[in-house]
Amino acid sequence: MAEDMLKLLCSTAKLDRDKGLQQLQEFLKKQNVDDVREFENKLVDLMSDGDSTWEKKHGSLMAAKTIMDSQHFSTEYGNRVLQKSLILLDDKEYRVRISAGEVIGSLCRTAGADIYKQAREKVLTGIRENLERQPLDGETGDDRCQQERLMEKLVPGSIPPSPPPSPPVSPLPAGQQRRRNSAEQIFHDTAGWKSLETWMKCLQAAIEGCGPSFNSFVDQELLDLIFAALVHTNRFVRETGYYVCSSLVDSGPKETKEDEGQVEDNAIYRHGDQFSEYLGKGLADNWSQVRLASSVATRKFLMNLSAEEAREKYYSCLLPRMCLNRYYVAEGVRIYSQETWKLITHGVGKSLVEKYIKNVVEFYIAQTEADNHAVREAACACIAELGSKVEKTLVSPNIPQLLAALVVCFNDDSWPVRDAACVACGNFVKCFPEESRGTMPELYPLFFSNLEDNIPSVRQGAALALAHVVQAYGEESLSVILPKLRAGLEGVEHQAACVEKYGGLDKGPATYGVVKHLRDNDMELHTDQQMYSCGSLAPKMGRGSRGGGCMDHKFRKPPEPWEMADGCVHLLAELSPQQPHHQKLAELLPVMSQTADRHHYTQHVAFLETVCKQIPNIAKGLGKRAFKPHLEQFMDSLFYSLSCDNILTSTAASQCLSQLSAFLGPSILRGRVEQHNPRYLEQLNQVAGPPVIM
């Protein structure tokens, strides 16, 4: 049985190795000590054999870990396995190195912290020696080949096909040199970093294995080594470093009710200021994976302090970052941060934000200047939350700085950032009308620019923001907005008959919220352009310039007249609930109906979809008395939409008629339809059902 089991553990197929581990677990339960010792010796021989394949090493290590976890091993065997595992931490196969670290962690768990004391110097030296990558000229083997392949792809001709000749090579042109430098940066930021990650994971396994007994090994030397990984140029190293940090902060002695707040014996909290500083860096990292790893470490760091007084010492640094990550685009970071916020604040998060308002405002403004557009978007959402939820007297002194930051984001390359900035500005104007009044001449053109944006959700956000402006300033703002609204609706008559919805842009999905130009043979589209990174949500995407305005950005095409009209319909729907303006808004319904009757352009079905969706909202906002006189003007457009081939438009028309029937009354709607055009009754019956005969 032992021979068959050993054969499975050494198999090249992972399924066989897993099956061998299952058999080993049964073997340990049934066999006597001598049989187990004999099997242990065979495993050690496999680890020691330099000719063993990586599968044999991996299988023997996983088998050794299973034996450690069952605690069926002698002290002598544990020491032998420890020495072999330390050697295999330098193996060229990643899976072997990971398994060796897991074995050391299991040894620490079962045999105690003395195991880490024996392995400490080796592990820390391994981390220290692998923290820095050699430059390109000093690399050999796979690392050099990998980097050269990346550079050759990004900068053709920059890497010679053979060893460089003895005469000095002439320098590359400036453009190629910049791209070569960028390629080096991408490589260093994303490529694997020799054995550093596995050495770090080995340290993490040892920390988790030792548990609270690891507290005595925490000193400044260890912390300096871990903190160096937390600010490393490579994101995988930083991510692993924060998970090590998470295990480290969780290994300290846990507080009890009797010694609540007494953390003198906990080495982690003796160095708490350093931990909070580096955790803050991770919570603001450009890479989502690093933010998540830091969020895990931050939660454990704060949760292990049961006393609120002990936590508050670190709130000025950590609280603003935790608060912002609740709106971060990456779902994992956002959901985890929201859960952490509930666990840490216990329902008094608003009070804590108010207490540390200065730190919060400074961090939010700084994040609007981040390279990562996802961070800027989250910062805009958080600034909007400040205006609507936090005590106004605390926010009011910071309005000029916050609005200035939002105006810059209003000009961003990324449309989600522009949208978030637009909505945030609308909230601020509504909540702080007097403080915002001086910024309105600058904001109105930006609001109107978003109202005609190519992205539908941006137009909707602009409509909502302008409705907030009208709530704040009433007739003063309405005198500016209504002429723009009327002109936008009437402008459809100038819409070109045949124009592609996104002419001049790539037909594929937008990359990271940026609409892409069509690929063609124009070298300017491919030379000295931005490079995008999947892991960091395009951190190099440029921020806007306050002097340029949204429409100056190269990622946007000029708006079409129908897009402005579409935004105006959304705006009319958002304004309709404001009762003081019902009469002036109702006067625009004939203009809107005339615009809906224009079918000479390709995108008229998209515009009609918006009209059908918003007519019920406009009717409810204005009320029956103001809306009913204009109902028949929309009949032809509604039934045209109902019968068109576009499924989205026909569905919107069907839902529109159903909602109007419920709002006005089935008999009233049927009577109006019959009066306007009896032939529409058959279509109405299919939507609202036949008339009920009493």
Long-range contacts (C-beta under 8 A, 24 or more apart in sequence): 1-27, 2-27, 2-35, 2-38, 2-39, 2-42, 5-39, 6-39, 6-42, 8-59, 9-56, 9-59, 9-60, 9-62, 9-63, 10-46, 10-53, 10-55, 10-56, 10-59, 10-60, 11-55, 11-59, 12-53, 12-55, 17-55, 17-58, 17-59, 17-62, 20-59, 20-63, 21-62, 21-63, 21-66, 24-63, 24-66, 24-67, 25-66, 25-70, 28-66, 28-67, 28-70, 28-72, 33-72, 36-67, 36-72, 36-73, 37-74, 37-77, 40-64, 40-67, 40-73, 40-74, 40-77, 43-67, 43-81, 44-77, 44-80, 44-81, 44-84, 47-81, 47-84, 47-85, 47-88, 48-84, 54-91, 54-92, 54-93, 54-95, 54-96, 57-88, 57-91, 57-93, 57-96, 57-99, 58-93, 58-95, 58-96, 58-99, 61-85, 61-88, 61-96, 61-99, 61-100, 61-102, 61-103, 62-99, 64-103, 65-99, 65-102, 65-103, 65-106, 68-103, 68-106, 68-107, 68-109, 68-110, 69-106, 69-109, 69-110, 71-110, 73-110, 75-111, 78-107, 78-110, 78-111, 78-115, 79-118, 81-107, 82-107, 82-115, 82-118, 82-119, 86-119, 86-122, 86-123, 89-122, 89-123, 89-126, 89-195, 89-198, 89-199, 89-202, 90-126, 90-195, 94-198, 97-195, 97-198, 97-202, 98-198, 98-201, 100-198, 100-202, 101-198, 101-199, 101-201, 101-202, 101-203, 101-204, 101-205, 101-206, 102-205, 104-202, 104-205, 104-206, 104-209, 105-202, 105-204, 105-205, 105-206, 105-208, 105-209, 106-205, 106-209, 107-209, 108-205, 108-206, 108-209, 108-210, 109-208, 109-209, 109-210, 109-211, 112-210, 112-213, 113-210, 113-213, 113-214, 113-216, 113-217, 115-206, 115-209, 116-206, 116-209, 116-210, 116-214, 116-217, 117-217, 119-206, 120-217, 123-199, 123-202, 123-203, 123-206, 124-203, 124-221, 124-222, 124-225, 126-195, 126-199, 126-202, 127-196, 127-199, 127-200, 127-203, 127-225, 127-229, 128-225, 130-193, 130-194, 130-195, 130-196, 130-199, 131-196, 131-225, 131-228, 131-229, 131-232, 131-237, 133-188, 133-193, 133-194, 133-234, 136-184, 143-191, 143-194, 146-187, 146-191, 147-184, 147-187, 147-191, 150-183, 150-186, 150-187, 150-191, 151-180, 151-183, 151-184, 151-187, 154-179, 154-180, 154-182, 154-183, 154-186, 154-531, 155-179, 155-180, 155-183, 175-527, 175-528, 178-528, 179-528, 182-531, 186-531, 186-533, 188-233, 188-234, 189-233, 189-234, 189-235, 189-533, 190-234, 190-235, 190-236, 190-533, 190-535, 191-234, 192-236, 193-232, 193-234, 193-236, 193-237, 196-229, 196-237, 196-240, 197-236, 197-237, 197-240, 200-229, 200-237, 200-240, 200-241, 200-244, 201-240, 201-244, 203-244, 204-240, 204-243, 204-244, 204-247, 207-244, 207-247, 207-248, 207-251, 208-247, 208-251, 210-251, 211-251, 212-251, 212-252, 212-253, 212-254, 214-248, 214-251, 215-251, 215-252, 215-253, 215-265, 215-266, 215-267, 215-268, 216-267, 218-248, 218-267, 218-268, 218-271, 219-267, 220-271, 223-271, 223-274, 227-274, 227-278, 230-278, 230-281, 230-282, 231-278, 231-281, 235-285, 235-287, 235-289, 235-290, 235-535, 235-536, 238-282, 238-285, 238-287, 238-290, 238-293, 239-287, 239-289, 239-290, 239-293, 240-293, 241-293, 242-282, 242-290, 242-293, 242-294, 242-296, 242-297, 243-293, 243-296, 243-297, 245-275, 245-278, 245-279, 245-294, 245-297, 246-293, 246-296, 246-297, 246-300, 249-275, 249-297, 249-300, 249-301, 249-304, 250-300, 250-304, 252-304, 254-304, 255-304, 255-305, 255-306, 255-307, 260-306, 260-307, 261-306, 261-307, 261-309, 261-310, 263-305, 263-310, 268-301, 268-304, 269-305, 269-310, 272-301, 272-313, 272-314, 273-314, 275-301, 276-301, 276-314, 276-317, 276-318, 277-317, 279-317, 279-318, 280-317, 280-318, 280-321, 283-318, 283-321, 283-322, 283-325, 284-321, 284-363, 284-367, 284-370, 284-375, 286-370, 286-371, 286-372, 286-375, 286-536, 286-539, 287-535, 287-536, 287-539, 288-328, 288-329, 288-330, 288-332, 288-333, 288-374, 288-535, 288-536, 288-537, 289-535, 291-325, 291-328, 291-330, 291-333, 292-330, 292-332, 292-333, 292-336, 295-322, 295-325, 295-333, 295-336, 295-337, 295-340, 296-336, 298-322, 298-340, 299-336, 299-340, 299-343, 299-344, 302-344, 303-343, 303-344, 311-344, 315-352, 315-355, 315-356, 316-356, 316-359, 317-359, 319-352, 319-353, 319-356, 319-359, 319-360, 320-356, 320-359, 320-360, 320-362, 320-363, 320-364, 321-363, 323-349, 323-353, 323-360, 323-382, 324-363, 324-364, 324-367, 324-378, 324-379, 324-382, 325-378, 326-382, 327-377, 327-378, 327-381, 327-382, 327-385, 328-374, 328-375, 328-378, 329-374, 329-377, 329-378, 329-416, 329-537, 330-374, 330-537, 350-389, 350-390, 353-386, 353-390, 354-390, 354-391, 354-394, 357-390, 357-394, 357-395, 357-398, 360-386, 361-386, 361-395, 361-398, 361-401, 361-402, 364-402, 364-405, 365-401, 365-402, 365-405, 368-405, 368-406, 368-408, 368-409, 369-405, 369-408, 369-543, 371-539, 371-540, 371-541, 372-536, 372-537, 372-538, 372-539, 372-541, 373-412, 373-413, 373-414, 373-416, 373-417, 373-512, 373-513, 373-537, 373-538, 373-539, 373-541, 374-537, 376-409, 376-412, 376-414, 376-417, 376-420, 376-543, 377-414, 377-416, 377-417, 377-420, 378-420, 379-405, 379-409, 380-406, 380-409, 380-417, 380-420, 380-421, 380-423, 380-424, 381-420, 381-424, 383-424, 383-428, 384-420, 384-423, 384-424, 384-427, 384-428, 387-424, 387-427, 387-428, 387-430, 387-431, 387-432, 388-427, 388-431, 392-431, 392-432, 395-431, 395-432, 396-432, 396-435, 399-428, 399-432, 399-435, 399-436, 400-435, 402-428, 403-428, 403-436, 403-439, 407-439, 407-442, 407-443, 407-446, 407-546, 408-543, 408-544, 408-545, 408-546, 409-543, 409-544, 410-443, 410-446, 410-450, 410-544, 410-550, 411-446, 411-543, 411-544, 411-545, 411-546, 411-548, 411-549, 411-550, 411-552, 411-553, 412-543, 412-544, 412-553, 413-514, 413-541, 413-542, 413-543, 413-544, 413-553, 413-554, 413-555, 414-512, 414-513, 414-514, 414-538, 414-541, 415-453, 415-455, 415-458, 415-513, 415-514, 415-515, 415-556, 416-513, 417-513, 418-450, 418-453, 418-458, 418-544, 418-550, 419-450, 419-455, 419-457, 419-458, 419-461, 422-446, 422-447, 422-450, 422-458, 422-461, 422-462, 422-465, 423-461, 423-464, 423-465, 425-465, 426-464, 426-465, 426-466, 426-467, 426-468, 426-469, 427-465, 427-468, 429-465, 429-468, 429-469, 429-472, 429-473, 430-468, 430-469, 430-471, 430-472, 433-472, 433-473, 436-472, 437-473, 440-469, 440-473, 440-477, 443-469, 444-480, 445-549, 446-549, 446-550, 448-484, 449-549, 449-550, 449-551, 450-550, 450-567, 451-488, 451-564, 451-567, 451-568, 451-570, 451-571, 452-488, 452-559, 452-563, 452-564, 452-567, 453-550, 453-556, 453-559, 453-563, 453-567, 454-502, 454-515, 454-556, 454-557, 454-559, 454-563, 455-515, 456-566, 456-610, 459-563, 459-566, 459-567, 459-570, 460-567, 460-570, 462-567, 462-570, 462-571, 463-567, 463-570, 463-571, 463-573, 463-574, 464-574, 466-571, 466-574, 466-575, 467-571, 467-574, 467-575, 467-578, 470-575, 470-578, 470-581, 471-578, 474-580, 478-581, 478-584, 481-571, 482-584, 482-588, 484-568, 485-568, 485-571, 485-572, 485-588, 486-588, 486-591, 488-564, 488-565, 488-567, 488-568, 489-565, 489-568, 489-569, 489-588, 489-591, 489-592, 489-595, 490-591, 490-595, 491-561, 491-564, 491-565, 492-561, 492-562, 492-565, 492-595, 492-598, 492-601, 492-607, 493-598, 494-561, 495-560, 495-561, 495-562, 495-598, 495-600, 495-601, 496-560, 496-601, 497-600, 497-601, 497-602, 498-601, 498-602, 499-560, 499-601, 499-602, 499-603, 500-602, 501-602, 501-603, 501-606, 502-557, 503-557, 504-557, 505-557, 511-538, 512-537, 512-538, 512-541, 514-538, 514-541, 514-555, 515-555, 515-556, 515-557, 517-554, 560-603, 562-601, 562-603, 562-604, 562-606, 562-607, 565-595, 565-607, 566-606, 566-607, 566-610, 568-592, 569-607, 569-610, 569-611, 569-614, 570-610, 570-614, 572-614, 572-618, 573-614, 573-617, 573-618, 573-621, 575-621, 576-617, 576-618, 576-620, 576-621, 576-622, 577-620, 577-621, 578-621, 582-622, 582-623, 582-626, 583-626, 585-622, 586-622, 586-626, 586-627, 586-630, 589-618, 589-627, 589-630, 589-633, 590-630, 590-633, 593-630, 593-633, 593-634, 593-637, 596-634, 596-637, 597-636, 597-637, 599-640, 605-641, 605-644, 605-646, 605-648, 605-649, 606-646, 606-649, 608-637, 608-640, 608-641, 608-644, 608-649, 608-652, 608-653, 609-641, 609-646, 609-648, 609-649, 609-652, 611-637, 611-641, 612-638, 612-641, 612-649, 612-652, 612-653, 612-655, 612-656, 613-652, 613-655, 613-656, 615-656, 615-660, 616-656, 616-659, 616-660, 616-663, 619-660, 619-663, 619-664, 620-663, 624-663, 624-664, 628-664, 631-660, 631-664, 631-672, 632-672, 632-675, 632-676, 635-672, 635-673, 635-676, 635-677, 635-680, 636-677, 639-677, 639-680, 639-683, 642-683, 642-687, 643-683, 654-687, 657-684, 657-687, 657-688, 658-687, 658-688, 661-687, 661-688, 666-691, 666-692, 667-691
